[in-house]
Amino acid sequence: MYDYVPGKSDWLARGLPTEGDEADRPRAGALARDDVVTCRLDEPGDAVLERVRASPYGFGLVVAADGTLLGRLRRSVLEGGTATTAEAAMEAGPSTVRCDTLVSELRERLDRRGLKTAIVSTPEGRLVGVVLREALG
């Protein structure tokens, strides 16, 4: 037996295994894809742009060495050619959801905001992945 001190809410937000009546409800963490382009703050913008163009997304994500999400890089900004580094081009602190967000809630949130993707992160802000709206049904 293990006493998880941070609590049930934290456990669920990390996407850790669950059991019980609601364990089978679909959640964002289970749909998160890890194929999004990531880079460090000091990477050249043109190098990141090449990878973003080859990806299924119109953006890349800037992460710290420990995986903490720092910002989003939009392809349109990178194509502008004025940013020499990822740090100069990024939008800091993009909105994220936790692994335990119900698929129905995430679908509603994306539809309400007219968005095609959601970024999933841990409670500490570490990147888990990206969920595509089309995967939500």
N, C-alpha and C positions, 0 to 999 in steps of 0.2 A: 504494500500500500504506500502511496505517495501523497503527501499533503502539498498541493500546488498553492503556495502562499498568495500569489497575485489574484487568484480567484477565477471563477468560471468564465466571466466576461472576457478576461484577458486570454484565457485558454482558447476560447472560441475565436477571438480576434486574430489569433496566430494560425488558425486553421489546423489545430492539433486534433487528433482522432476523438470522436465523440460516440456516445451510444445513448439509447433511449428512444422515446417516441418521436422526437424531432430530428434525429441524427440523419435521416434520409432526405431531409429537405435540401434542395440544391442551393449551394452558396457560391459566392464569387471566387473564393480561393480555389475551388475545384475546377473552375473554368479558366483560371489565369494562365496565360501563355508566357513563356520566358524567351520568346524570339524577338523581343523588341531591341532595337539598337541602344547600347549603353556606351558611355564614355566617361572620361575624367575631366575635371575642370580645365586642365592645361592642354587638352588635345586640340589640334588645329581644326578650325571650322570646316575647311574644305575636305579633310579626311573623313569627318563625321558625315558630311553631306553625301559623299559617295555611298556610304553604308546605308543611310536613310533612303536614298533613291532606290536601292536594291531591296528594301524591306517592304512588307505589306502595310506599313504605317507611314503617315506623313510627318513623323516626328521621331526624335531620339530622346533618351533620358540621361541626364548627368547624375552620376552616382559617386559617392566617396569610396575609398578603399574598402570600407566595411559594408558596403552595399546600401548605405543610407541615401535615399533619393534627395537630390539637391535642386534639380530643375528639369524643365522640358525645353527641347530644342525643336522649334517648328521648321519644317523644310523651307517654307517661304522666307524665313529670316536668314537661314543659312545660304539660300540662293541669292540673297541680296549682296553677298560678298563683302560686307563691311566688317563682319566679326572675324577677328583673327583666331580666337579661341572659343571653346565651348562656353566658358564662363562669360565671355563678352556677349554671346548670342542667347544665352538661356533665359527663360522666364523662371524665376525662383519660386520654390514652394508650390508645385502644382497640387491641385485637389486630388485626394486619394480616397479609396474605400478600404475597409478591412476584409479579411478572408471570410468572416462570418456574415457578411451582408447577404441577405436572401436574394436570390436571383430575381424574384418578383419585384422587390424593392429597387434593385439596381436597374432593371428594365424601365421602371417608372421614372426613376431619376434621370436616366439618359434620355428618354423620350421627352420629358419635360424640358430639358435643357438643349435638346436637339444635338446630342453628342453621339459619336460612333464608337468611342472607346472609354474605358475606365481603367485607371491605374490602381493596382492593389498593393498595399504595403502592410507591414507589421505595425504594432503599436509604437515601436521605436522609430518608425519611418523607413525601414529597410524595404527595398523593392522586392515584391513577390512576382509581379508580372502585370500583364495587360489583358483585359477582357474585352472582346469585340461585341458590339451590340447585336450583331447577327447570330452570335452563339447563345443568346438569351431567349430565343424563340419569339 
